[in-house]
Amino acid sequence: MTEVIKQLATRLIYRNRWLSLREDKVRFPGGHEGIYTVVDKPDFATIIPVHDDGRIQLVKQYRYTVGGTYWELPQGSWETKDEVDPEALALGELEEETGLKAGKIEKIAEMFAAYGVLNQTCHVFLATDLSEGQMAREVTELDMETAAFTEDEVLSMIQSREIMDSVAIGAFGYWQMLKR
């Protein structure tokens, strides 16, 4: 059995509606003590919306933390609700960000966004049988654009760094692998 890192103490450093930051005092296998700084965030969903003709619907928005505007898959969490059903979250985020409803949605994967510092799980969904819905972007998403692209265009956008989001790239790659 592999030894694990043991938490000895924890201290809340910061909290807002989107996340909390804590510092854990830990003991590593072998007895050495240290700290881990952990970002606690609610789980989120990312959606691969595929139109009947095979095009994938993406969103583009400015990301303050990296100072740039990039294309990505629709994604998000509901910070104000506890115990959100991942499928309901995916359907809600899809419509909120793209104005599209999914007639069929299928969970294809779960992944960690950045498990070196963040304990957040991403639920990956494939959405098909798309139809027009009601766009309802949050105030922080008002600059968001949405458009549909072929699979080859999405691959080119990854190569040209128009898509830099690791979750979008991972979800798209996983979906490509499933299709083989």
Secondary structure, 3 states (H helix, E strand, C coil): CCCCCEEEEEEEEEECCCCEEEEEEEECCCCCEEEEEEEECCCEEEEEEECCCCCEEEEEEEEHHHCEEEEECCEECCCCCCCCCHHHHHHHHHHHHHCEEEEEEEEEEEEECCCCCECCEEEEEEEEEEEECCCCCCHHHCCCEEEEECHHHHHHHHHCCCCCCHHHHHHHHHHHHHHC
